[in-house]
Amino acid sequence: MITRSPIPLQRHDESEESRQNGSQREAPGTGRRGSPTPPAWQAQLAGAIRDPRELCRRLGLDERWLPGAEAGHALFEVRVPEAFLSRMHPGDPDDPLLRQVLPLDAEAQPVPGYVVDPLEEAAHTPAKGLIHKYAGRVLLIASPACAVNCRYCFRRHFPYAENSPSTAQWEASLDTLRGDSTIREAILSGGDPLAASDRRLSWLVERLGEIPHLKRLRLHTRLPVVIPDRVDDALLAWLCATRLQKVVVLHINHADEIDDAVIAACARLRGAGVTLLNQSVLLRGVNDSVAALAALSERLFDAGVLPYYLHVLDPVAGAAHFDVPDEEARELVAGLREVLPGFLMPRLVREIPGEGSKTPL
């Protein structure tokens, strides 16, 4: 099994920005080395739990969970911010938020059909940090880091070290976008794009906005959920400055993930002219009931977010224990239609390598 250890955020950003700016120092408040006032979100990210023993201790879990937690951690590093931890129920190993981030020994068991690149993205990466699978839109890896490491992540084995572009490589990707007038949308992903610094993101978004045929900027992110303080004035400044239509696709799987701080962060994004959507993954033991899915859609709407996709699990190595069979998934969605209005219904889909779009189930 191929494994990776995610690149620490601040080390990545510092080295990357130094390549962009030479010896020029960044203004205070942006979190570079030597700055006295790093943004609150960067401090929270630096303080995220990265030790499975600490995670189990903080939640008061029985010691029987430790061997599996350490075995899974050896394959894919634990990373849980305090703001996300605070929404979990101590002493409950079945807490739906904890299940998303707690390593298990099941992750080390090989399962037929579960592979390291389930979406075959390597075949659609024409340049470092650029993935082009669908007509009219291109995905840019804006950061290799995440604020939280979800155990079911379809990119848990992604070679980020090989797809973390320098400025020169990003310029090559921008040239690709400039030269293809059929591309209407740029998607920033990762890792998590909002794990990159605002200086770096502002630089990139400004250049994307200069490409005349681009209409939309889309960001796929979990950071406003797991560290709501990420939605600060610096982020809103570059979002408001771009001429591009702005869409932020959040990743929330359970209603308990949405507290008052997340609702406030979503309100700030909407105030900056952002359309907010959500995509979830159907996960065994997390949201595999009509009640859980209905509560999620209702809570999303409370936060001003529309449900978008409900993905069945991508068959990534290490995540088979989260699988919900297709027939059960269809039955859940049928039950959901009986209790929700149509505008709160997510579309049940699978991503099939080589297809021109998501495949409805």
C-alpha positions in Angstrom: 0.0 0.0 0.0 1.3 3.4 -0.9 1.1 5.9 1.9 1.8 9.6 2.3 2.3 12.0 5.2 0.6 15.3 4.4 3.0 18.3 4.0 2.8 20.6 7.0 1.0 23.8 6.0 3.3 26.5 7.3 6.5 24.9 6.1 5.0 24.5 2.7 3.6 28.1 2.5 6.8 29.7 3.8 9.0 27.9 1.2 6.5 28.5 -1.6 6.1 32.2 -0.8 9.8 32.7 -0.5 10.1 31.4 -4.0 7.5 33.9 -5.1 8.8 36.9 -3.3 12.6 36.3 -3.0 13.9 37.9 0.2 10.9 40.3 0.5 9.3 40.0 3.9 5.5 39.7 4.2 3.6 42.2 6.2 2.8 41.5 9.9 -0.4 39.5 10.4 0.2 37.1 7.5 1.9 34.3 9.5 5.3 34.1 7.9 8.3 33.1 10.1 9.2 36.0 12.3 5.8 37.7 12.1 4.6 38.6 15.6 0.9 38.2 14.7 0.0 35.2 12.7 -3.7 34.9 11.7 -5.8 33.1 14.3 -6.6 30.4 11.8 -3.0 29.6 11.2 -2.3 29.3 14.9 -5.3 27.0 15.3 -4.0 24.9 12.4 -0.6 24.7 13.9 -2.1 23.5 17.1 -4.2 20.7 15.6 -4.0 17.3 17.2 -1.6 15.1 15.3 -1.1 12.2 17.8 -3.7 9.4 17.9 -3.0 8.9 21.6 -3.8 12.5 22.3 -7.0 12.3 20.3 -8.2 9.3 22.3 -7.1 10.8 25.6 -8.9 14.1 24.9 -12.1 12.3 24.1 -11.9 9.8 27.0 -11.9 6.8 24.7 -11.2 3.3 26.1 -7.6 2.2 25.6 -8.8 -0.7 23.3 -9.0 1.9 20.5 -5.3 2.9 20.7 -3.7 0.0 18.7 -6.0 0.6 15.8 -5.6 4.3 16.0 -1.9 4.1 15.9 -1.9 1.5 13.1 -4.1 3.8 10.9 -2.1 6.8 11.8 1.0 5.1 10.5 -0.7 4.9 7.1 -2.3 8.4 7.1 -1.5 11.0 9.7 -4.1 12.1 12.2 -4.9 15.8 12.0 -7.9 17.3 14.0 -8.3 21.0 14.8 -9.5 22.0 18.3 -12.6 23.7 16.9 -13.7 20.5 15.3 -12.8 18.4 18.3 -15.0 20.6 20.5 -18.2 19.4 18.6 -17.5 15.8 19.4 -19.1 13.9 22.4 -16.5 12.7 24.9 -16.5 9.0 25.6 -18.5 8.1 22.5 -16.5 6.1 19.9 -19.5 6.2 17.6 -19.7 10.0 17.5 -20.3 10.8 13.8 -17.6 13.5 13.7 -15.0 11.3 15.5 -15.6 8.4 13.1 -14.5 10.6 10.2 -11.1 11.3 11.7 -10.3 8.4 14.1 -7.9 5.9 12.5 -8.8 2.2 12.7 -6.9 -1.0 12.2 -9.4 -1.8 9.4 -7.5 0.7 7.2 -4.6 -1.7 7.0 -6.6 -4.5 5.7 -6.5 -4.8 1.8 -9.9 -5.1 0.2 -10.3 -6.1 -3.5 -11.2 -3.1 -5.7 -10.0 -0.5 -3.2 -7.0 1.2 -4.7 -4.7 4.2 -4.1 -6.0 6.3 -7.1 -9.7 5.4 -7.4 -10.5 8.2 -9.7 -7.4 7.7 -11.9 -6.4 11.3 -11.6 -2.8 10.6 -12.5 -4.1 10.1 -16.1 -5.6 13.6 -16.1 -2.7 15.6 -14.7 -1.1 17.2 -17.7 1.0 19.5 -15.6 2.0 19.7 -12.0 -0.9 20.7 -9.8 -3.4 20.8 -12.7 -6.1 18.2 -13.2 -8.3 18.4 -16.3 -11.1 15.8 -16.3 -14.2 17.6 -17.4 -15.1 19.9 -20.2 -15.1 23.6 -19.5 -13.4 23.5 -16.1 -9.9 22.8 -14.8 -8.8 22.0 -11.2 -5.7 23.5 -9.6 -4.1 22.0 -6.6 -3.8 25.2 -4.6 -2.3 23.6 -1.4 -1.2 20.1 -0.5 -2.2 20.6 3.1 -5.6 20.0 4.9 -6.9 21.3 8.2 -8.3 17.9 9.0 -7.5 14.5 7.6 -10.7 12.6 6.8 -10.1 8.9 6.8 -12.2 8.3 3.7 -10.4 10.9 1.6 -10.1 9.8 -2.0 -6.8 11.7 -2.2 -5.2 10.2 0.9 -2.5 8.6 -1.3 -2.3 11.5 -3.8 1.4 12.4 -4.6 1.2 16.0 -3.3 5.0 16.3 -3.2 4.9 15.9 -7.0 1.9 18.3 -7.5 2.8 21.2 -5.3 3.7 23.8 -8.0 6.2 26.6 -7.8 5.2 30.0 -9.1 6.8 29.2 -12.5 4.8 26.0 -12.7 1.6 27.8 -11.9 2.4 30.3 -14.6 2.6 27.3 -17.0 -0.9 26.2 -15.8 -2.2 29.7 -16.2 -0.8 29.7 -19.8 -2.8 26.5 -20.3 -6.0 28.2 -19.2 -5.2 31.3 -21.2 -4.8 29.2 -24.3 -8.0 27.3 -24.0 -11.1 29.5 -24.5 -13.4 26.6 -23.7 -12.4 26.7 -20.1 -15.0 28.8 -18.2 -14.3 27.8 -14.6 -11.2 27.4 -12.4 -11.6 25.1 -9.4 -9.2 25.5 -6.5 -8.8 22.3 -4.6 -6.1 20.4 -2.7 -5.6 19.3 0.0 -7.6 22.3 0.9 -7.1 25.5 -1.1 -7.8 27.6 2.0 -4.9 26.1 3.8 -2.7 28.3 1.6 -2.0 31.8 2.8 -4.1 34.7 1.6 -1.1 36.4 0.0 -0.6 33.3 -2.2 -4.3 32.9 -3.0 -4.7 36.5 -3.8 -1.8 36.3 -6.3 -3.4 33.3 -8.0 -7.0 34.6 -8.1 -5.9 38.0 -9.4 -4.2 36.3 -12.4 -7.2 34.0 -13.0 -9.4 37.0 -13.1 -7.2 38.5 -15.9 -8.1 35.5 -18.2 -11.1 37.0 -20.2 -12.9 33.7 -21.0 -13.0 32.6 -17.3 -16.4 33.2 -15.7 -16.3 31.4 -12.4 -14.0 30.7 -9.5 -14.9 27.6 -7.4 -13.3 26.5 -4.2 -13.7 23.1 -2.6 -12.9 23.5 1.1 -13.5 22.1 4.5 -11.6 24.9 6.4 -14.6 27.2 7.1 -16.2 24.1 8.8 -13.3 22.8 10.8 -11.7 26.2 11.6 -14.4 28.8 11.1 -11.9 31.6 11.9 -10.4 31.0 8.5 -13.1 33.2 7.1 -11.3 36.4 8.1 -11.0 39.9 6.6 -7.9 38.9 4.6 -9.8 36.1 2.9 -12.9 38.2 2.2 -10.7 41.0 0.7 -9.4 38.9 -2.2 -12.8 37.2 -2.7 -14.5 40.6 -3.0 -11.8 41.9 -5.3 -12.2 39.4 -8.1 -14.6 39.9 -11.0 -15.2 36.2 -11.2 -18.4 34.6 -10.0 -17.6 32.9 -6.7 -18.8 29.5 -5.6 -17.6 27.8 -2.4 -18.4 24.1 -2.1 -18.2 23.0 1.5 -17.7 19.4 2.7 -20.1 18.6 5.6 -21.3 15.1 6.3 -23.3 15.5 9.5 -25.5 18.2 11.1 -23.3 18.2 14.3 -20.5 19.8 12.2 -22.5 23.0 11.9 -22.3 25.1 15.1 -22.9 28.9 15.5 -19.3 29.7 14.5 -19.8 27.8 11.2 -23.1 29.6 10.5 -21.3 33.0 11.1 -18.5 32.0 8.7 -21.0 31.1 6.1 -22.8 34.4 6.6 -19.6 36.3 6.0 -18.9 34.3 2.8 -22.4 35.1 1.5 -21.9 38.7 2.3 -18.9 38.6 0.0 -21.1 37.5 -2.9 -20.3 33.8 -2.6 -22.8 31.1 -3.6 -22.5 28.3 -1.0 -23.1 24.6 -1.8 -22.3 21.4 0.1 -21.2 18.0 -1.0 -21.3 15.1 1.4 -20.0 11.5 1.3 -22.4 8.7 2.3 -20.5 7.0 5.2 -21.3 3.9 7.2 -21.7 4.9 10.8 -21.7 8.6 10.1 -24.8 9.6 8.0 -26.3 6.3 6.7 -29.8 7.0 7.9 -32.7 9.1 6.6 -32.8 10.9 9.9 -29.1 11.9 9.7 -29.3 13.0 6.1 -32.5 15.0 6.6 -31.1 16.8 9.7 -28.0 17.6 7.6 -30.0 19.2 4.8 -32.1 21.2 7.3 -29.0 22.4 9.2 -27.3 23.3 6.0 -30.2 25.5 5.0 -30.1 27.2 8.4 -26.5 28.1 7.5 -27.5 29.4 4.0 -25.9 26.5 2.2 -27.7 24.4 -0.4 -27.1 20.6 -0.6 -25.4 19.7 -3.9 -24.0 16.2 -4.1 -24.2 13.1 -1.9 -21.3 11.0 -3.1 -21.1 7.3 -2.6 -17.7 6.3 -1.3 -14.8 6.4 -3.7 -13.0 3.0 -3.4 -9.8 4.3 -2.0 -7.5 1.9 -0.2 -8.0 2.2 3.6 -11.6 3.3 3.5 -13.7 0.2 2.7 -15.2 0.1 6.2 -17.2 3.3 5.3 -18.9 1.7 2.3 -22.7 1.8 1.9 -23.9 -0.4 -1.0 -25.6 1.3 -3.9 -29.0 -0.3 -3.3 -29.0 0.9 0.3 -28.0 4.4 -0.8 -30.9 4.5 -3.3 -33.3 3.5 -0.5 -32.0 6.2 1.8 -32.5 8.9 -0.9 -36.0 7.6 -1.6 -36.8 7.9 2.1 -35.2 11.4 2.1 -37.6 12.5 -0.7 -40.5 11.7 1.5 -39.4 14.2 4.2 -37.6 17.0 2.4 -38.6 19.6 -0.1 -36.9 19.2 -3.5 -34.5 22.1 -3.0 -33.0 20.4 0.0 -32.3 17.1 -1.8 -28.7 16.4 -2.7 -28.0 14.4 -5.9 -26.8 10.9 -5.3 -23.8 10.4 -7.5 -20.7 8.3 -8.2 -17.6 9.6 -9.9 -16.4 7.0 -12.5 -13.0 7.5 -14.0 -13.2 8.5 -17.7 -16.8 9.7 -17.6 -17.5 13.2 -18.7 -19.4 14.1 -15.5 -20.6 12.6 -12.2 -22.9 9.6 -12.7 -26.3 9.8 -11.0 -27.4 6.7 -9.1 
